[in-house]
Amino acid sequence: MVMGFDERSSSPDIVMGVALGLRRMGCHVIDLGQNMVGVARLRTRARAGVVVTLRHAEMLNPDGTIYTKNLRGAAATDVYVSKGGEQEWQPAFTFHGFRYVELTGLEEPPQLGDVEGVVLGSDLESTGTFTCSDERLNQLQSNIAWGLRGNYLSIPTDCPQRDERMGWMADAQVFTPTAAFHADIAPFMTKWLEDVGDALFVLTQLWVGLTHLLDQRVNQLMEERGAGTELVAMADGATGDTAQHITAAFVARD
């Protein structure tokens, strides 16, 4: 099996580590200096069979350990089993939102260049930039650009780090005007909305099937309970080509 990225995904940029943090009890934290979306690339000289665990986080606790409470149920963890000798490895079929990488399992302390951040994002043509004399606004602009890049990876997400990496439509429409100032998002949004339409078509077919099953069940209940009980089923069909909403109410009478 070979990993394949969306056809709009660009060639990744590389973020180099800027600092070695916590070093205790076989645990090492590397600071990449930039909150990013992608994966960590590991270089190691571990012997064969050594298991190296990489955990990802956006912040640190006061004691220098990685802060993971905001990840909720997301493990944000990659595991590499060394085959010996000098190796370079990065995971496939995943991505994380992170700035810090925690390494455990190494028999020797890592060097600063042993971990790189591989930035992933859809290939959006830049259409606008902004700079001014106030560095605070420039930093805000940088945050917006990195946020756009991180949350426009094949689909628009609202948070690429925790257990909610879904194409929520409310979050997307709030940010879309800002995104349009920064990049040509028309191809990206067109493809995504086609995906949304495809999903709605599937849901429509599902509801049609459920309606048929509901009718059968209503008839069965009426036969079982006899004339003393009236069962009323109401179907509310939505207009257009979207999903059909089905409401069933069962009213029992003496």
Disulfide bonds with the S-S distance in Angstrom:
none
